[in-house]
């Protein structure tokens, strides 16, 4: 009788709606605790655990403030004496993001979230798993508090018991290189416990690029597939007009390209959250003009002053069309506010992305259920780690754990 493959275990901190967890589920890891403060995100986590057949969901989704004094006691109840192979997660990124620092008068220096990594470290040092994965925005490279760079503090704290790679060339990833239909650059800090004889460089080498992105030189594209486009990601979904909900219990999924086969199943299944915001007619005309002329917002404002926006920001990216033949730009949590940076490329629909389209761009499976209001769902999706990129990380982690054996 064949030996059953070991199911490695993980704890997800700052879990959000579970984009990072989803990648680990897909690689047959077993979740033993998720820690998340947002109630709707926790409801989403619970729904996904039910989908995967988990039983102790109320205990294993730890809903609460990670800085609270009893957080380790609560996580311990969920862990219930089991070994923890890996801790994954990443503190909220708003305090590190360059966009957040531009909007804030003091560059987010007084934001309490700057030090949420300390809660991650505290839990990491309590369980001391073999590996950890710490995800964040590239703004972490330049973020400062009181003139001091944050990244060295983060690396020093994480590095007490772990070997860590600090090379900026190795720790920055573009999710488009892993089959995600989106240009999204993120920092991934990983660590191997110091008593384990495993080269941290090997862990990074195991996160294997599968696709080239539009910015790559021809010399870098060798043996890589072309990036996944917006067309491939959402082109099969039925048209929907502003304010409409085209969700249905019976949608015939074609799954007629490699990306769709990874996130769905062909045949008749429910189509969830294919719901669009309302837009006024002036905005819809802006969308149409930009799409038909292949214009940026700035080009439209200069060519069509009659469509100028009285509250237009100085930047040309206030309104952005996501073109059929390219990956999408980075899906942001800001999508829950207006969605104008994610205009659908079909001028006849003249609208922004639906919830399901945003989820597709983040490579969430089509059977993934989000909880809360439409705005809550957008926010959860914008904050998430794309699932297919998370799966690439999970593959590397699993390979390392297998090679480490029974340490």
Secondary structure, DSSP 8 states (H G I E B T S, - for coil): --------EEEEES-TTSHHHHHHHHTT-EEEEEEES-HHHHHHHHHHHHHTT-S-HHHHEEES-TTSTTHHHHHHHHHTT----EEEE---STTT-HHHHHHSTTTTTT-GGGGTHHHHHHHHHHH--SEEEEEEEGGGGT-EETTEEHHHHHHHHHTTSEEE---HHHHEEEGGGGT-SB--EEEEEEEEETTS---HHHHHHTS---B--TT--GGG-TT-B----HHHHHTTS----TT-B--EEEEEE---SHHHHHH--SEEEEE---B-----HHHHHHHHHHHHHT--HHHHHHH-GGG--TT--SSTTSS-B--TTS-B----GGGGTT-TTSB-S-TTT--B--HHHHHHHTT--TT----S-HHHHHHHHHHS--HHHHHHHHHHHHHHHHHH---
